[in-house]
Amino acid sequence: MSTHALGRRARRTARPLREVMGPAGRAGFTARGVIYLLVGFLAVRVAFGDAATQADRQGALRQIAAQPFGTALLWLLAAGLAGMALWRGALALLVDRKAGKRLANGGRAAFYALVCWGTAAYAAGAGGSSGGSDQEPKDWTAHILKLPAGRWLTGAAGLALCGVGVVIAVRALRRKFLKKLDTARMGPRVRTAVTVCGALGGAARGAVYAGAGVFVVIAAVRFQPHQAKGMDETLRAFAHTPAGPWLLVAVAVGLMLFGLFSFASARWRRL
């Protein structure tokens, strides 16, 4: 089949797909916004000395569960995340023509499917497990380090995570996300606010990814799986830099801005 024929086929598929899967994608962006807003809020509390707070997805789920009708809210969040996974998967299978885009959206679909599963399991368990998500990176790192060439595999994974974080931050600061938004429907002030949220929020999100990658690399170099850190421990590490807790506050505010940007994406994203 020629390239032009493939293009026509993709366009014919994309229109009904947007009509069917568009609401699922918008629900997914809304769910993502809720999670990042809560994680950022919890990270601010950590920065100001609340050592008992867990600033990651599980901490966010715990906050939601503590609210009136918390279990129902968790199921709504899981449904939104399922919508994001389905939308990303549909893009990868039916719309994307380039292998890179298919791979990226396929990876995102798998990621959100896992997050959805974890959220649903938490809701079904009325609070989930008592352990934190920071243990998961340590367990995975320990498993990989036991494999042949495990140190090299772990190091490569850490460098890849660092690279992902840098790419996320750079693309955000270059405002690449504006191409995916229907900015013509925004007023000047709204567009400025969305641009600020997307740029600073994306940079903060990229910093967290890159920071987590650095700790995986350290775990590989030292052959110590406990050096790997999840989101909560990575965020806490920002407070131990020369900038002190104020760097953590800056990153936390950035994550909340990314949550607001996710809400803007739910409304104005071209799906």
VOPAGU-2260 file (C-alpha; in pm, 1 decimal, decimal comma):
REM VOPAGU-2260
SITE   aa  ch    i         X         Y         Z
SITE  MET   A    0       0,0       0,0       0,0
SITE  SER   A    1     136,1     345,1     -94,8
SITE  THR   A    2     217,0     619,2     155,0
SITE  HIS   A    3     -71,7     832,6      30,0
SITE  ALA   A    4    -313,9     542,8      69,2
SITE  LEU   A    5    -192,7     483,9     422,6
SITE  GLY   A    6    -238,9     853,0     495,5
SITE  ARG   A    7    -596,0     850,4     366,8
SITE  ARG   A    8    -671,3     538,2     565,6
SITE  ALA   A    9    -530,0     696,3     882,7
SITE  ARG   A   10    -741,9    1010,7     833,0
SITE  ARG   A   11   -1056,6     805,2     775,1
SITE  THR   A   12    -984,5     609,8    1092,2
SITE  ALA   A   13    -892,7     914,0    1299,1
SITE  ARG   A   14   -1226,0    1098,2    1265,7
SITE  PRO   A   15   -1455,2     829,5    1414,3
SITE  LEU   A   16   -1182,8     744,7    1663,0
SITE  ARG   A   17   -1184,2    1101,3    1793,7
SITE  GLU   A   18   -1561,5    1091,7    1826,2
SITE  VAL   A   19   -1555,1     764,6    2020,5
SITE  MET   A   20   -1228,8     787,8    2214,6
SITE  GLY   A   21   -1206,7    1165,9    2259,5
SITE  PRO   A   22   -1411,4    1168,8    2583,6
SITE  ALA   A   23   -1196,2     885,8    2718,1
SITE  GLY   A   24    -881,3    1086,2    2654,2
SITE  ARG   A   25   -1027,0    1397,2    2818,6
SITE  ALA   A   26   -1126,5    1193,2    3122,9
SITE  GLY   A   27    -770,9    1062,8    3134,1
SITE  PHE   A   28    -617,5    1410,2    3133,3
SITE  THR   A   29    -854,5    1509,6    3413,1
SITE  ALA   A   30    -749,3    1208,3    3620,9
SITE  ARG   A   31    -382,6    1288,0    3557,4
SITE  GLY   A   32    -444,2    1643,9    3671,6
SITE  VAL   A   33    -596,3    1528,3    3999,8
SITE  ILE   A   34    -297,8    1306,2    4075,0
SITE  TYR   A   35     -34,9    1570,3    4000,5
SITE  LEU   A   36    -219,0    1837,9    4196,7
SITE  LEU   A   37    -231,7    1613,0    4500,8
SITE  VAL   A   38     129,0    1493,8    4469,1
SITE  GLY   A   39     247,2    1854,3    4442,1
SITE  PHE   A   40      38,6    1955,6    4743,9
SITE  LEU   A   41     178,2    1666,1    4946,7
SITE  ALA   A   42     533,7    1754,4    4840,9
SITE  VAL   A   43     481,7    2108,5    4972,8
SITE  ARG   A   44     381,0    1959,8    5306,1
SITE  VAL   A   45     696,1    1747,2    5307,1
SITE  ALA   A   46     907,4    2055,4    5233,8
SITE  PHE   A   47     764,7    2229,3    5539,2
SITE  GLY   A   48     843,3    1943,0    5771,9
SITE  ASP   A   49     555,8    1695,2    5748,0
SITE  ALA   A   50     773,4    1383,6    5751,1
SITE  ALA   A   51     476,2    1145,8    5773,4
SITE  THR   A   52     332,0    1257,6    5439,2
SITE  GLN   A   53     396,6    1038,7    5135,0
SITE  ALA   A   54     437,6    1254,1    4823,2
SITE  ASP   A   55     362,2    1010,9    4542,1
SITE  ARG   A   56      67,1     843,1    4371,3
SITE  GLN   A   57     -11,1     621,3    4666,0
SITE  GLY   A   58      -6,9     922,1    4896,3
SITE  ALA   A   59    -250,0    1094,5    4660,4
SITE  LEU   A   60    -478,4     791,4    4660,7
SITE  ARG   A   61    -468,7     784,3    5038,8
SITE  GLN   A   62    -577,9    1148,9    5047,8
SITE  ILE   A   63    -868,3    1076,2    4813,7
SITE  ALA   A   64    -972,8     769,0    5012,4
SITE  ALA   A   65    -990,9     978,4    5329,9
SITE  GLN   A   66   -1255,2    1208,8    5179,4
SITE  PRO   A   67   -1633,0    1153,9    5196,1
SITE  PHE   A   68   -1728,6     902,2    4927,0
SITE  GLY   A   69   -1354,1     838,8    4889,1
SITE  THR   A   70   -1391,1     489,0    4746,6
SITE  ALA   A   71   -1632,3     611,9    4479,0
SITE  LEU   A   72   -1388,2     891,8    4391,5
SITE  LEU   A   73   -1108,9     637,4    4356,9
SITE  TRP   A   74   -1317,9     433,6    4114,0
SITE  LEU   A   75   -1388,5     748,5    3911,6
SITE  LEU   A   76   -1014,1     817,2    3903,7
SITE  ALA   A   77    -946,5     460,9    3788,8
SITE  ALA   A   78   -1207,1     501,0    3514,1
SITE  GLY   A   79   -1035,8     817,8    3394,4
SITE  LEU   A   80    -697,9     646,0    3386,6
SITE  ALA   A   81    -852,9     357,4    3193,7
SITE  GLY   A   82    -980,5     611,2    2943,2
SITE  MET   A   83    -629,1     749,4    2898,6
SITE  ALA   A   84    -489,0     399,4    2845,5
SITE  LEU   A   85    -755,8     316,9    2587,3
SITE  TRP   A   86    -708,5     645,8    2403,4
SITE  ARG   A   87    -330,5     611,1    2389,0
SITE  GLY   A   88    -360,6     249,4    2280,6
SITE  ALA   A   89    -605,9     340,4    2004,4
SITE  LEU   A   90    -367,0     605,9    1876,0
SITE  ALA   A   91     -81,3     356,5    1868,9
SITE  LEU   A   92    -280,5      86,4    1689,9
SITE  LEU   A   93    -506,0     280,6    1456,4
SITE  VAL   A   94    -377,6     632,6    1396,0
SITE  ASP   A   95      -0,6     669,1    1432,6
SITE  ARG   A   96     191,4     598,8    1114,1
SITE  LYS   A   97     545,3     654,1    1240,9
SITE  ALA   A   98     707,1     376,2    1440,8
SITE  GLY   A   99     839,2     621,7    1699,6
SITE  LYS   A  100     495,2     763,3    1773,5
SITE  ARG   A  101     343,9     415,7    1787,2
SITE  LEU   A  102     607,2     303,6    2032,9
SITE  ALA   A  103     566,0     616,5    2247,7
SITE  ASN   A  104     186,9     594,4    2263,6
SITE  GLY   A  105     201,0     220,2    2316,5
SITE  GLY   A  106     435,3     273,6    2611,9
SITE  ARG   A  107     208,4     542,3    2754,3
SITE  ALA   A  108     -92,7     314,4    2714,3
SITE  ALA   A  109      85,3      39,1    2907,5
SITE  PHE   A  110     193,6     284,6    3177,9
SITE  TYR   A  111    -156,1     422,7    3231,8
SITE  ALA   A  112    -300,2      72,3    3227,4
SITE  LEU   A  113     -68,1     -18,4    3515,3
SITE  VAL   A  114    -156,4     299,5    3704,7
SITE  CYS   A  115    -525,6     228,0    3645,8
SITE  TRP   A  116    -483,9    -125,5    3776,7
SITE  GLY   A  117    -304,6      -0,6    4086,8
SITE  THR   A  118    -572,5     260,1    4150,6
SITE  ALA   A  119    -852,7       6,8    4106,8
SITE  ALA   A  120    -674,4    -237,4    4337,6
SITE  TYR   A  121    -637,7      37,0    4596,4
SITE  ALA   A  122   -1007,6     122,1    4568,2
SITE  ALA   A  123   -1108,7    -243,3    4591,7
SITE  GLY   A  124    -890,3    -290,1    4898,2
SITE  ALA   A  125   -1041,3      13,7    5072,5
SITE  GLY   A  126    -700,2     165,1    5131,8
SITE  GLY   A  127    -456,3     -74,8    4972,1
SITE  SER   A  128    -131,1    -191,1    5116,3
SITE  SER   A  129      55,1      -7,3    5386,5
SITE  GLY   A  130     385,0     -10,4    5203,3
SITE  GLY   A  131     506,8     277,6    4993,3
SITE  SER   A  132     577,8     288,4    4624,9
SITE  ASP   A  133     943,2     372,6    4699,2
SITE  GLN   A  134    1006,4       1,8    4760,3
SITE  GLU   A  135     913,4     -93,8    4403,8
SITE  PRO   A  136    1217,7      66,3    4232,7
SITE  LYS   A  137    1445,1    -101,6    4486,1
SITE  ASP   A  138    1289,0    -442,7    4421,3
SITE  TRP   A  139    1310,8    -404,4    4043,5
SITE  THR   A  140    1669,1    -279,2    4064,0
SITE  ALA   A  141    1770,3    -569,6    4288,0
SITE  HIS   A  142    1612,6    -814,7    4041,4
SITE  ILE   A  143    1788,3    -664,4    3739,3
SITE  LEU   A  144    2125,1    -643,8    3916,0
SITE  LYS   A  145    2113,4   -1021,9    3964,6
SITE  LEU   A  146    2092,6   -1080,9    3587,9
SITE  PRO   A  147    2397,7   -1130,5    3364,7
SITE  ALA   A  148    2530,4    -783,5    3285,8
SITE  GLY   A  149    2273,2    -659,2    3534,7
SITE  ARG   A  150    2482,9    -360,1    3635,8
SITE  TRP   A  151    2501,9    -245,4    3273,5
SITE  LEU   A  152    2130,4    -301,8    3219,1
SITE  THR   A  153    2046,5    -105,1    3532,3
SITE  GLY   A  154    2278,5     175,9    3434,2
SITE  ALA   A  155    2128,3     189,3    3085,8
SITE  ALA   A  156    1777,5     203,4    3233,1
SITE  GLY   A  157    1881,6     486,7    3463,0
SITE  LEU   A  158    2038,2     682,5    3178,4
SITE  ALA   A  159    1725,6     626,9    2968,3
SITE  LEU   A  160    1509,5     760,5    3251,3
SITE  CYS   A  161    1738,6    1062,7    3281,6
SITE  GLY   A  162    1707,4    1115,3    2907,1
SITE  VAL   A  163    1328,4    1096,5    2923,4
SITE  GLY   A  164    1327,0    1355,4    3200,0
SITE  VAL   A  165    1552,9    1591,9    3006,0
SITE  VAL   A  166    1341,6    1555,4    2690,9
SITE  ILE   A  167    1020,4    1621,7    2886,1
SITE  ALA   A  168    1169,3    1933,7    3045,7
SITE  VAL   A  169    1322,6    2071,1    2724,7
SITE  ARG   A  170    1007,8    2015,2    2519,0
SITE  ALA   A  171     802,4    2183,9    2791,0
SITE  LEU   A  172    1030,9    2487,8    2810,3
SITE  ARG   A  173    1024,7    2513,3    2430,0
SITE  ARG   A  174     643,0    2509,1    2454,3
SITE  LYS   A  175     604,7    2221,1    2211,0
SITE  PHE   A  176     275,4    2134,1    2380,2
SITE  LEU   A  177     105,1    2438,1    2227,6
SITE  LYS   A  178      90,7    2257,8    1891,7
SITE  LYS   A  179    -142,5    2001,7    2046,8
SITE  LEU   A  180    -381,4    2255,8    2198,1
SITE  ASP   A  181    -661,5    2445,8    2030,2
SITE  THR   A  182    -522,6    2783,0    2137,4
SITE  ALA   A  183    -758,8    2970,8    1904,5
SITE  ARG   A  184   -1039,8    2896,8    2150,9
SITE  MET   A  185    -846,1    3056,1    2439,2
SITE  GLY   A  186    -843,3    3419,1    2536,7
SITE  PRO   A  187    -502,9    3593,5    2566,1
SITE  ARG   A  188    -489,8    3564,6    2946,0
SITE  VAL   A  189    -598,0    3201,4    2943,7
SITE  ARG   A  190    -338,1    3116,0    2679,8
SITE  THR   A  191     -67,5    3285,4    2887,0
SITE  ALA   A  192    -174,7    3095,9    3199,5
SITE  VAL   A  193    -186,7    2762,5    3015,7
SITE  THR   A  194     156,4    2830,2    2861,0
SITE  VAL   A  195     309,2    2906,7    3201,3
SITE  CYS   A  196     151,8    2596,6    3357,1
SITE  GLY   A  197     267,0    2375,2    3071,1
SITE  ALA   A  198     622,6    2509,6    3058,9
SITE  LEU   A  199     697,7    2522,1    3431,2
SITE  GLY   A  200     489,2    2215,8    3512,4
SITE  GLY   A  201     652,0    2008,3    3239,7
SITE  ALA   A  202     998,2    2120,6    3352,7
SITE  ALA   A  203     923,0    2011,7    3710,7
SITE  ARG   A  204     788,2    1678,1    3591,3
SITE  GLY   A  205    1099,8    1624,1    3380,4
SITE  ALA   A  206    1319,9    1709,1    3678,7
SITE  VAL   A  207    1153,7    1436,3    3885,5
SITE  TYR   A  208    1204,0    1177,8    3610,4
SITE  ALA   A  209    1567,3    1280,8    3565,5
SITE  GLY   A  210    1627,7    1274,6    3940,1
SITE  ALA   A  211    1486,1     922,9    3967,9
SITE  GLY   A  212    1711,3     817,9    3678,7
SITE  VAL   A  213    2019,5     954,9    3854,0
SITE  PHE   A  214    1947,2     739,1    4158,0
SITE  VAL   A  215    1910,5     428,6    3937,7
SITE  VAL   A  216    2249,5     503,7    3783,2
SITE  ILE   A  217    2399,1     541,6    4131,8
SITE  ALA   A  218    2247,5     207,1    4230,0
SITE  ALA   A  219    2413,0      46,5    3925,7
SITE  VAL   A  220    2754,2     203,9    3985,6
SITE  ARG   A  221    2760,6     111,7    4353,7
SITE  PHE   A  222    2580,0    -220,2    4302,4
SITE  GLN   A  223    2338,0    -117,9    4577,2
SITE  PRO   A  224    1970,0    -156,6    4483,6
SITE  HIS   A  225    1855,8      43,2    4785,2
SITE  GLN   A  226    1999,6     354,2    4619,9
SITE  ALA   A  227    1710,9     349,4    4367,3
SITE  LYS   A  228    1427,6     578,8    4469,3
SITE  GLY   A  229    1060,1     618,7    4389,2
SITE  MET   A  230     880,8     951,1    4350,2
SITE  ASP   A  231     849,0    1023,4    4722,8
SITE  GLU   A  232    1217,7     969,6    4800,9
SITE  THR   A  233    1324,0    1149,0    4482,5
SITE  LEU   A  234    1121,4    1453,4    4581,9
SITE  ARG   A  235    1263,8    1444,7    4934,3
SITE  ALA   A  236    1613,8    1438,8    4783,2
SITE  PHE   A  237    1554,5    1784,9    4634,5
SITE  ALA   A  238    1526,5    1917,9    4989,9
SITE  HIS   A  239    1878,3    1788,7    5069,1
SITE  THR   A  240    2048,3    1993,9    4797,4
SITE  PRO   A  241    2229,1    2322,2    4878,1
SITE  ALA   A  242    1904,3    2502,9    4789,7
SITE  GLY   A  243    1739,5    2324,9    5080,6
SITE  PRO   A  244    1363,6    2273,9    5106,8
SITE  TRP   A  245    1296,3    2567,4    4874,5
SITE  LEU   A  246    1401,4    2361,1    4574,0
SITE  LEU   A  247    1148,4    2098,3    4677,5
SITE  VAL   A  248     885,7    2373,4    4712,2
SITE  ALA   A  249     966,8    2493,7    4359,6
SITE  VAL   A  250     937,0    2142,6    4215,5
SITE  ALA   A  251     617,6    2078,8    4412,6
SITE  VAL   A  252     457,0    2397,8    4283,1
SITE  GLY   A  253     567,0    2293,5    3934,7
SITE  LEU   A  254     389,7    1959,1    3973,6
SITE  MET   A  255      71,5    2137,3    4080,1
SITE  LEU   A  256     102,7    2361,8    3774,2
SITE  PHE   A  257     132,0    2048,3    3562,8
SITE  GLY   A  258    -189,2    1925,4    3722,2
SITE  LEU   A  259    -360,1    2247,9    3614,9
SITE  PHE   A  260    -211,1    2208,4    3267,7
SITE  SER   A  261    -360,8    1859,5    3252,9
SITE  PHE   A  262    -703,9    2009,2    3321,2
SITE  ALA   A  263    -641,5    2257,3    3039,6
SITE  SER   A  264    -545,7    1965,3    2813,7
SITE  ALA   A  265    -871,2    1792,4    2902,4
SITE  ARG   A  266   -1056,5    2093,5    2764,5
SITE  TRP   A  267    -843,8    2222,1    2478,4
SITE  ARG   A  268    -631,2    1927,0    2361,1
SITE  ARG   A  269    -677,4    1830,5    1997,6
SITE  LEU   A  270    -763,0    1460,6    2030,9
